Amino acid sequence: MKNLFLSFERWTTAIAMAGACAMLAVSSALGIFQIVTRFVLEQPAEWTEVLIRFSLIWMVFLAIPMAFRQGAMVSVDVLYRWSPPGMRRALDWVVSIAALALIGVLIWWGFDYAKRGGVQSMAGLESVSMFWAYLAVPVGALFCIPGIIGNLLDPKRLELETAQ
């Protein structure tokens, strides 16, 4: 059962990271397009700035699950290093439960905020609802759940390995 869940977690985290990489590529391409239109063609495209911001928001929230999975999100390095081995596992549980509680709040209030923001439109793109920008919060949080549980089942502490 553990291996099945960990393969599901790898799959969901890979999808989230692919989405984050795609959003980085989109924002980069739009940035280049904005530079060309503004400084070369002298006809700025105002809508690109809004879409760059939009894609960067999605990029961040889709990349967070990988940070949770690698154990790099909630950093309690000093306490973990000073704790005996038995206490470390309890600390893993406390950190995971706290992270899941935070993710629960982000899902609940993020979706509520996205619904409420559905009546707003983006400046520069009046035909696009702000719902799509705000939806990044609960969607990213949903992708975090398998990563947090996966890190509890199969801990990775990459931030401890590279710490100075």
Secondary structure, 3 states (H helix, E strand, C coil): CHHHHHHHHHHHHHHHHHHHHHHHHHHHHHHHHHHHHHHHCCCCCHHHHHHHHHHHHHHHHHHHHHHHHCCCCCCCHHHHHHCCHHHHHHHHHHHHHHHHHHHHHHHHHHHHHHHHHHHCEECCEEEEECHHHHCHHHHHHHHHHHHHHHHHHCCCCHHHHCCC
